[in-house]
Amino acid sequence: MDILNILFALASIGLGAVGWLAPGYTMTLLDLKKSGDSNMGPSEVRAASGALFIGLGLGAILIGGPVAYGMIGCAWTGAAIGRATSLVLDGTSPLKWKFFATEAVVGLGALWVNFG
């Protein structure tokens, strides 16, 4: 189970690094557009889709207990619920389904390993 927890934390860190270090790529992938002269779009991606998930994964590794790793599950399952809501209310796309699958696997996997 320790290996799975480390893998979930590394997934959070790795995927977060993409948002943090490559916000332009992330915005293109997510079909987000920069608006006018504002640089808030890349800033939001770096923070909310990037460094937040790095902090989540690193925090779990540093704290090291089931509750810390379980929080990875809570966060990623929350993201999966938000994505599922979008699939129902905003329409589907293959990319949305891929993101939902990733979020659900990491989220529910971390919850199951630590609280199941």
N, C-alpha and C positions, 0 to 999 in steps of 0.2 A: 504494500500500500504506500510505503514511503516513496517508491519510484514513481507511482502514479501522481502523487501529490507534487513531486518535483516537476514532472512533465506538465501538469496543469499550470504550475507557477511559471515555468519556462514558456509555455504557450501564451500566457498573459503578457509576459515580458516581451517576447518576440513580436507578437502582433501589435502590442503597444508601441514598440520601437518604430514600426512602420509609420504609424500615425504621427509620432513625435518627430522623427527625423525626415520623413518624406510626406509632409502635408499636401503638397501639390499632387503627388501620385494618389494619395488617399482621397483627395477631393475629386479628382478625375474618376477614380474607381467608383465612388459613391454618387457621381453625377451632381456634385455640389459646385456652385459657381462663386467666384469672387465678385463682390458688388462694388462698383465704382472705385474710389480711392481707399476704401476701408481695407484694413488688413486683419479684421476680426475673424474672418473665415479660417485662414490658416492658424491663427492663434487658438481658436476653439478646437480645431482638429488636433493640434499639438497637445492641448491640455486634456480635453475630454475623451478623445479617441486614441490618445498616445500615452503621455506621461502618467495619467491616472492608472492605466492598466499596468504600467511598469512598476509603479509604487505598490499596487495591489500584490503583484507577484513577488517583488522583493520583500515586502513586509511579511508575507506568508513564510518565505524562506527564513527570514531573520527571526521571526517569532517561533515558527516551527511546530506549533501544536495543531491538533485537529480543528479547533475553532478558527484559527488563522487560515488554514487551507480551505475550511468550509466557507469562509467569506468569499473566496474566489468563486465557489459554487453559487453563492447568493448573488454576486454581482453579474456573473455570466448568465445565470438563469433569468435574472431581471432583464438583461439585454435580449435574451431569447423571447421572453414574454412581450417586450416592446416590438420585436421584429414580427412575432406572430400576429400581434395587433395590426401592424402595418400590412401584413399579407392579407388579412381579412378586410380591412377598411380602405386600404390604398391600392390594392391590386397586387398581383404576383409578378415575379420575374425569376428567371433561373438564378441570377446573382443573389436576390433576396433569400431564396431557398438555401443557397450555399452558406450564406452568412448565418441564417437561422440554424442550420445543421451544426455549424462550428460552435455557435453559442450554446446550443442545447447539449452537445456532447461534452464540452468543457464544464458547463454549469452543472448539469445533472450528474455527470461523472464525479466531479469534486464533492457534490452533496452526498452521493451514494457512498463514496469511499470513506468519508469522514463522519457521516451521520446515519448511514444505512445499516 
